């Protein structure tokens, strides 16, 4: 019981640490999403220009158009007590803001393209899995149907199937002929006709039988007449 209790406590502690880690990662993710791409740069440069970050930073991060940026730079320059007359510093400040804006937009387009490609890849993978599952299901259905068909066959039919390679029809099936002649039926019929023809060729016709009978009778009568003549001469 003590070992089970200790193990349960360890699992509980591990779950608690994982929960804290997930919460920390979630908070970091939210902060990363809320953070503006210029925040880090402004936090470094504005104090050097004699400006408070919390006061003047939102003016810059809220500017989207080039004209707005020029107006905001004029405001910042007028508010600076140390660099209001330093033209080079403000020219460089504007260039830095514009370059970072271009890099961000370019990165956003790349991220969108990558997200679109990833979505397309996942879609293809899902479709391929569905196709594979459908094939497996179809194969299983076919196998079940074949198994049921084999179970329904009698032992005699299975033996004939193993011997001849096809199923021999029962007499009842032959009586219910649909009129469709298979190759096997045609071969059987041809063999029967050929056998009948051979038997017909080997048997004499009625005319032949009558002629042979008449000839045999005549020969018999001739022999009787010859014996009678011999007998008369002997007298």
Residue pairs with C-beta under 8 A, 6 or more apart in sequence:
36 61
37 100
37 104
38 57
38 60
38 61
38 97
38 100
39 57
39 61
41 96
41 97
41 100
42 53
42 57
42 60
42 61
43 53
43 57
45 93
45 96
46 52
46 53
46 56
46 57
46 76
47 53
49 76
49 80
49 82
49 83
49 89
49 93
50 80
50 81
50 82
50 83
51 76
51 79
51 80
56 75
56 76
56 79
59 72
59 75
59 76
60 69
60 72
60 76
60 97
63 69
63 72
66 98
69 94
69 97
69 98
70 94
73 90
73 93
73 94
76 90
76 93
77 83
77 84
77 90
78 84
83 89
83 90
150 158
153 161
153 167
157 167
157 168
160 166
160 167
160 168
161 167
166 184
181 189
204 212
